[in-house]
Amino acid sequence: MPDSTHTAVTTAVELLGGSTSKTTGTLRSIPKQQTLKPSEPAELEPGKPKKKYRHVAALHWKNQPSCLSHEAAVSPSFLGFRNLLVLVVIVMNLRLVVENFMKYGVLICISCHDVRRQDVVLGALLYALIPVHLLAAYIIEVVAAQQARGAIGRRQRSEAGLHTPENAKDRREFNATWTYIAVAHTINATLCLGITNVAVYFYIHHPGIGTLCEFHAIIVWLKNCSYAFTNRDLRHAMLHPTSANLLPEMYLACPYPQNISFQNLAYFWWAPTLVYQPVYPRTSHIRWIFVMKRTLEVIGLSVFIWLTSAQYASPLLRNSLDKMAVLDLPSILERLMKLSTISLVIWLAGFFALFQSFMNALAEITRFGDRNFYGDWWNSTDVQTYWSTWNKPVYHFMRRHIFSPLVGRGWGHQTASAMVFVFSGFLHELAVGVPTHNILGVAFFGMVVQLPLIMITRPLTRIEGITGKVIGNCIFWISFCLVGQPLAALLYFFAWQAKYGSVSRTYHA
């Protein structure tokens, strides 16, 4: 009987997780209940005894905030949401593609474009003759260099010598000579823009051909100005060697007037820059496979822009004409929101085709080393950062030949910046208004209005944390995508149609 009692007790203790002594047969103390730690797995390794209790794990064992709370120690990744947004954008745009096809069918038509023979012939002739103004600038600088050599010879034969400091007489002689040279350069540059503007506005009907000629004329005009201003300073430094140490050291490889050569000018003509230098950083060789890839990118993106414009932008703009005519503001706003997506896609494709593909191909052919044509403008936290990073060639020209000289003459930074945007607005109006035969002032106003936007977004960058930068970036995208380009495209298209298209026929019927 005692044996059976002992056996029963032993069995009960073992079931409860205790143990008995085999030597004395006495009952040891029953251990405390074992609990799983939160970090321990529910199932133990094979060969080990299984845990008895599976419903008592302490899952809530410490204080911890929610994942998206500000108190969270580690910020969660939003990669999944980014992927979701990309998929949503793709699906929404695919829906627009299907809707456009169901509503309009295929609108691509090569023979439907109103390209007149006169536009093609005159446009090609004008495009070929525009670089002649660079040749005229070269001839002007050859004459100026000869005069500078004569002045150096006279000073070397004089008692004063060449290395004496510049006096009032020398300054008057230099300014008088520069006046004649500046007048010649001004006439040449004015004819470059003036002849092109008259020919495009009055004799070239097609806005695409006119835009190509106008952009080419503006580029050559800016190169002319840079060529004249830079050689003016180089000539002054040669005549007064005490100021020569102010020149960049790399210019010693081609000092003035050795840089006044046709080969040097031809390289500047083809180089992907608007700022003239006697010497540029160069690469060692040309990678023709690289050139071929960039060329294929330009061709492919150009075709994409044409297809997108004809299939999506054109019908949307035409459907906006009746709303614009009666000033139906809610409908105009709805059209702007639709147009914003298409214009953004076209603009991004054009940006990549020009600044990444075409300019890199041109730089590779000319072995141009500095290929910093743009920065990460899409991350701009204020409007000023965008304008200083998205188009580096124009920014370098404005800063070197307009902003810095004005500041050097005592202008304030804000006043000099305002003058830069006014000048840029003038060029934008020429580039858009002349080919469309409508000088509306919209492009000019769009550039000038950037000044208050800069004043609004600049303080946001000084706010601690990321909030101010996010707000500034959002303001940039809204002004860029919704209010800027779509509105300008809508206004100039309406003006074109009012002058030549369906709106004109409607109101003159």
Buried (B, 14 or more C-beta within 10 A) or exposed (E): EEEEEBEEBBEEBEEEEBEBEEEEEEBEEEEEEEEBEEEEEEEEEEEEEEBEEEEEBEEEEEEEEEEEEEEEEEEEEEEEEEEEEEEEEEEEBEEBEEEBEEEEEEBEEEEEEEBEEEBEEBBEEBBEBBBEBBBBBBEBBBEBBEBBEEBBEEBEEEEEEBEBEEEEEBEEBBEEBBEEBBEBBEEBBEBBBEBBBEBBBEEBBBBBBBBBBBBBBBBBBBBBBBBBBBBBEBBBBBBBEEBBEEBEEEBEEBBBBEBBBEEBBBBBBEBBBBBBBBBBEEEEEEEEEBBEBBBEBBEEBBEBBBEBBBBBBBBBBEEBBEBBBEEBEEBBEEBBEBBBBBBBBBBEBBBBBBBBBBBBBBBBBBBBEBBEBBBEBBEBBBBBBBBBBBBBBBBBBBBBBBBEEBBEEEBEEEEBBBBBBBBBBBBBBBBBBBBBBBBBEBBBEBBBBBBEBBEBBBEBBEBEEEEBBEBBBEBBBEBBBBBBBBBBBBBBBBBBBBEBBEBEEEEEE
